[in-house]
Amino acid sequence: MTHQQQSSQIRKEITHAYQQLKAKYPVLKHQDFWGMLIFLLSCSLVAVNSYLWWTGIFPAWAMILINAFFFGILHELEHDLIHWMYFKTNKAIHHSMLFVIWILRPLTINPWIRRQLHYHHHKYSGTLHDVEERGVTNGEKWSIKRLFLTADLVIGGLFRVSGLFKDIKQEVKNGNLKPEQSHKLKQYALTGLIPVTILAHLLVYLLLAGWFLEFVNSTFNTGLMLPGFLSSTLEFCRPLIYLILIPNLLRQFCLHFITSNLHYIGDVEQGNVIEQTQVLNIWWTFPMQLFCFFFGWTHAIHHFVVNETFYVRHLARKKAHVVMRRYGIRFNDLGTFSRANRFHETPQS
């Protein structure tokens, strides 16, 4: 079978598994209900957990882990919203959900701009102009720099933008990308960070600077301090930093690590879904999977059947994995770490 025939068969069999699941449990067909329920429960539990920390009942580390888990669920919900899976005919509710989820995850980019990048990702997944994946370190050689900048979209983005824009320019010259698409991609890559994402990252950098000075002072007995204005800003924003930003920094690192290593990039045949992703569910990734709602287990399924909710995808994942193994989808291809996420073992001629 050709890759196209394999993809078609995988899509057909996974879709059939979804249909069987919904026939057995008809309640799963009520997507708007489940989307809103998951949204309200996640937001409520974040609020309760945050209150318990604020009143001293929960320690900070427990609050951070619990909030990070629920922010991971909200990320999956945002992803479904980007594909218009909830409240497609009620735009007010749809956009309100997107806005609240964004504010609770402010280290990520504007979701309305992300929608455009994500659609481009599905159409051109694995190409050098797949901006969404390139933006989270996909395709870079593994190093200490990549590790430390995995979660960072601002300073990390500054390191990546030159190479990314150079590749986009070359893709236009090679006829793989239209000039107007190139212009839009560059525009989205920059404007998606303004202003929320940049401001949220600046607060994280301020916190790290404060921690660094505390370490220096305790180690070398110096009197170094942040300037008064920055120190006051840090103190004023401390609840926001602990309740929202630190959990999201953890969540974002885990998500970016998983997604950037389950997607292939750089030598993927355009439109060939077989070469776009793998299933990454090896045991040692479990702690990271926990904070991105087991993204590595199910995202490859999404590339074959796009228009299905994340919770149905999870419920049907075992059957989907059987199908994918049968047709040669890779599972836990750890060679991707040494190949800078290329699909092929050796460069193609």
Stockholm file with secondary structure:
# STOCKHOLM 1.0

chainA/1-349         MTHQQQSSQIRKEITHAYQQLKAKYPVLKHQDFWGMLIFLLSCSLVAVNSYLWWTGIFPAWAMILINAFFFGILHELEHDLIHWMYFKTNKAIHHSMLFVIWILRPLTINPWIRRQLHYHHHKYSGTLHDVEERGVTNGEKWSIKRLFLTADLVIGGLFRVSGLFKDIKQEVKNGNLKPEQSHKLKQYALTGLIPVTILAHLLVYLLLAGWFLEFVNSTFNTGLMLPGFLSSTLEFCRPLIYLILIPNLLRQFCLHFITSNLHYIGDVEQGNVIEQTQVLNIWWTFPMQLFCFFFGWTHAIHHFVVNETFYVRHLARKKAHVVMRRYGIRFNDLGTFSRANRFHETPQS
#=GR chainA/1-349 SS CCHHHHHHHHHHHHHHHHHHHHHHCGGGGCHHHHHHHHHHHHHHHHHHHHHHHHTTSSCHHHHHHHHHHHHHHHHHHHHHHHTTCSCTTCHHHHHHHHHHHHHHSTTSCCHHHHHHHHHHHHHSTTSTTCHHHHTTTTTSCCCHHHHHTTTCSSHHHHHHHHHHHHHHHHHHHTTSSCHHHHHHHHHHHHHTTTTHHHHHHHHHHHHHHHHHHHHHHHHHCCCCCCCHHHHHHHHHHHHHIIIIIHHHHHHHHHHHHHHHHHBCCSSCCTTCGGGTBCBCCCGGGHHHHHTTTSHHHHHHHHHHSCSSCHHHHHHTHHHHHHHHHHTTCCBCCGGGGTTTTCSSSSCCC
#=GC SS_cons         CCHHHHHHHHHHHHHHHHHHHHHHCGGGGCHHHHHHHHHHHHHHHHHHHHHHHHTTSSCHHHHHHHHHHHHHHHHHHHHHHHTTCSCTTCHHHHHHHHHHHHHHSTTSCCHHHHHHHHHHHHHSTTSTTCHHHHTTTTTSCCCHHHHHTTTCSSHHHHHHHHHHHHHHHHHHHTTSSCHHHHHHHHHHHHHTTTTHHHHHHHHHHHHHHHHHHHHHHHHHCCCCCCCHHHHHHHHHHHHHIIIIIHHHHHHHHHHHHHHHHHBCCSSCCTTCGGGTBCBCCCGGGHHHHHTTTSHHHHHHHHHHSCSSCHHHHHHTHHHHHHHHHHTTCCBCCGGGGTTTTCSSSSCCC
//
